[in-house]
Amino acid sequence: YVIKKYLDIKNGKLPERKITVLFGGKAAPAYIIAQDIIHLILCLSEIINNDPEVNKYLNVYLVENYNVGLAEKIIPATDISEQISLASKEASGTGNMKFMLNGALTLGTMDGANVEIVEEVGLDNAFIFGLSAQEVENYQANGGYNPFDEYNNVEGLKKVIDQLGDGTYDDNHTGIFKELQNSLLYGVDGSRPDVYFLLKDFASYREAQDRLQNAFKDKREWTRKAL
């Protein structure tokens, strides 16, 4: 989505306000795909934050060594807490509760602690997207999902995925993110493609982002939601 937003700005489709995106994460030494994702975020940060056409509308940062001290600064300043783990994985934990209790609205799937948050605050005060746990489990048990359906039919998605493999986001144009691209379209090391249904949820995520941006225009209503 960040890549798509970057391409939109380069093509003259400008957001109404500046967006700052903070990523946090870590990768085990043997988890190559996770390392590639972090590397991609760092490459995007370098490109976007140093592009004068883009950086007045969009900034991207990876928060290194996230700890309590950083959390004390970041959490109270956050408008949106993105908790976008795949439904059924129970990967969304208590961090989003800390954001919520400090007034950030949740953009997320119906996974983990997001479910409890929605039960407490109501769907009107969260931005929920994506497959349900039951839909995920059905695809996993019975098949029927082909990421190329999304790749070929969701507006803007093909170019985003193609750029992962053509060297656009690598300094030396070596195509370092080709395996990341392959994991989404073909699978790697015997796994099925797009294990976490990222492409399947992309259009729904973008629609939730649009709802969020429209809601943010009404400051009084946004404040009510935050409270």
C-alpha positions in Angstrom: 0.0 0.0 0.0 2.9 2.4 0.8 4.4 1.7 -2.7 1.0 2.3 -4.3 0.7 5.6 -2.3 4.2 6.6 -3.5 3.3 5.9 -7.1 0.0 7.8 -6.8 1.9 10.9 -5.5 4.5 10.6 -8.3 1.5 10.5 -10.8 0.0 13.7 -9.3 -2.7 12.0 -7.1 -1.9 14.0 -3.9 -3.3 13.2 -0.4 -5.1 16.0 1.4 -2.7 15.9 4.3 0.8 14.6 5.0 1.0 11.0 6.1 3.7 9.6 8.3 4.0 5.8 8.5 6.0 4.2 11.3 6.9 0.5 10.9 8.2 -1.7 13.7 9.4 -5.2 13.5 12.2 -7.8 13.8 13.2 -11.0 11.9 14.8 -14.2 13.1 18.2 -14.9 11.5 16.8 -17.7 9.3 13.6 -15.9 8.3 14.8 -14.6 4.9 11.4 -13.3 3.7 11.0 -11.2 7.0 14.5 -9.8 6.5 13.6 -8.9 2.9 10.5 -7.1 4.1 12.5 -5.0 6.6 15.1 -4.3 3.9 12.3 -3.2 1.6 10.9 -0.8 4.2 14.3 0.7 4.7 14.7 1.1 0.9 11.3 2.7 0.6 12.2 5.0 3.5 15.4 6.1 1.8 13.6 6.7 -1.6 10.5 8.4 -0.3 12.0 10.6 2.4 14.6 11.9 0.0 12.2 12.6 -2.9 11.2 16.3 -2.8 8.1 15.6 -4.9 6.9 13.1 -2.4 8.3 13.8 1.1 6.0 16.7 1.8 3.1 14.3 1.4 4.5 11.0 2.7 7.2 9.9 5.1 8.2 6.3 6.0 10.3 5.2 8.9 11.3 1.9 10.5 11.5 2.3 14.2 14.7 0.5 15.3 15.1 -1.1 18.7 11.5 -0.4 19.7 11.3 -0.3 23.5 9.3 1.3 26.4 11.1 4.6 26.1 10.1 4.9 22.4 6.6 3.6 23.1 6.1 6.4 25.6 6.6 8.9 22.8 5.0 7.1 19.9 1.8 5.7 21.4 0.3 9.0 22.7 1.1 10.7 19.4 -0.5 8.1 17.1 -3.7 8.6 15.3 -4.0 5.2 13.7 -2.8 1.9 15.0 -2.5 -0.7 12.2 -2.9 -4.2 13.4 -3.0 -6.1 10.1 -2.2 -9.7 10.9 -4.1 -12.4 9.0 -7.4 -13.3 10.7 -7.1 -16.7 12.5 -3.4 -16.3 13.3 -4.0 -14.7 16.7 -0.9 -12.5 16.0 -2.5 -9.2 17.1 -1.7 -8.8 20.8 -1.8 -6.2 23.6 0.2 -3.5 21.8 -2.9 -2.4 19.9 -4.8 -2.1 23.3 -2.1 0.4 24.5 -2.6 2.5 21.3 -6.4 2.3 21.7 -6.3 3.4 25.3 -4.3 6.5 24.3 -6.9 7.5 21.7 -5.6 5.8 18.5 -8.2 4.2 16.3 -7.6 0.7 15.1 -7.2 -0.2 11.4 -7.1 -4.0 11.4 -8.4 -7.5 10.6 -10.7 -9.4 12.9 -7.7 -11.2 14.5 -6.4 -11.6 18.0 -7.0 -8.6 20.4 -8.7 -6.7 17.6 -11.7 -8.8 18.1 -12.0 -7.8 21.8 -11.4 -4.2 20.9 -14.3 -4.2 18.4 -16.5 -5.9 20.9 -15.8 -3.0 23.4 -15.8 0.0 21.1 -18.1 -1.1 18.3 -17.4 -1.4 14.5 -18.2 2.3 14.1 -15.1 3.2 16.0 -12.6 0.9 14.2 -11.7 0.3 10.6 -12.0 -3.4 9.9 -11.0 -5.0 6.6 -10.0 -8.3 5.1 -10.9 -12.0 5.2 -12.6 -13.5 8.3 -11.0 -16.3 10.2 -13.6 -18.7 8.7 -12.8 -17.6 5.2 -9.1 -18.0 5.8 -9.6 -21.5 7.2 -11.8 -22.5 4.3 -9.2 -21.4 1.8 -6.5 -23.3 3.7 -8.6 -26.5 3.9 -10.2 -26.5 0.5 -8.0 -24.3 -1.8 -9.6 -22.0 -4.3 -7.4 -18.9 -3.9 -5.1 -17.9 -6.8 -3.1 -14.7 -6.1 -2.9 -14.0 -9.8 -6.7 -13.2 -9.7 -5.8 -10.2 -7.5 -2.6 -9.5 -9.3 -4.3 -9.2 -12.7 -7.6 -7.5 -11.6 -7.0 -5.2 -8.6 -6.2 -1.7 -9.9 -2.6 -0.7 -9.3 -1.5 -3.9 -7.7 0.3 -5.4 -10.7 2.7 -2.6 -10.9 3.4 -2.7 -7.2 4.3 -6.4 -7.4 6.2 -6.1 -10.6 8.5 -3.4 -9.1 9.5 -5.8 -6.3 11.2 -8.0 -8.9 12.6 -5.4 -11.3 15.2 -3.8 -9.0 13.3 -0.5 -8.6 13.7 -0.6 -4.8 17.3 -1.9 -4.6 20.3 0.5 -4.9 22.2 -1.7 -7.3 19.2 -3.0 -9.3 20.1 -6.6 -8.5 16.5 -7.6 -8.0 17.1 -8.6 -4.3 13.3 -8.6 -3.6 12.6 -11.2 -6.3 12.1 -13.9 -3.7 9.6 -11.7 -1.9 7.8 -11.3 -5.2 7.9 -15.1 -5.8 6.5 -15.8 -2.3 3.4 -13.8 -3.2 2.8 -15.2 -6.7 4.4 -18.7 -6.9 5.4 -19.7 -3.4 9.0 -20.5 -2.2 10.6 -23.6 -0.7 7.5 -25.7 -1.3 5.0 -23.4 0.4 1.8 -22.2 -1.3 1.8 -18.7 -2.8 0.8 -15.8 -0.7 0.6 -17.7 2.6 -0.8 -14.7 4.4 -3.3 -13.7 1.7 -1.8 -10.3 1.3 -3.0 -9.8 -2.2 -6.4 -11.1 -1.4 -6.8 -8.5 1.4 -5.2 -5.6 -0.6 -8.3 -4.1 -2.1 -10.2 -4.4 1.2 -7.3 -2.7 3.0 -7.2 0.1 0.5 -10.9 0.7 0.9 -10.5 0.8 4.7 -7.7 3.4 4.3 -10.1 5.5 2.1 -12.8 5.3 4.8 -10.3 6.3 7.4 -9.0 9.3 5.4 -12.5 10.5 4.8 -13.4 10.1 8.5 -10.3 12.0 9.6 -11.7 15.1 7.8 -14.4 15.5 10.5 -12.3 16.5 13.5 -15.2 16.5 15.9 -16.4 13.0 14.9 -12.8 11.7 14.9 -12.3 13.0 18.5 -15.6 11.3 19.5 -14.3 8.0 18.1 -11.0 8.4 19.8 -12.7 9.1 23.2 
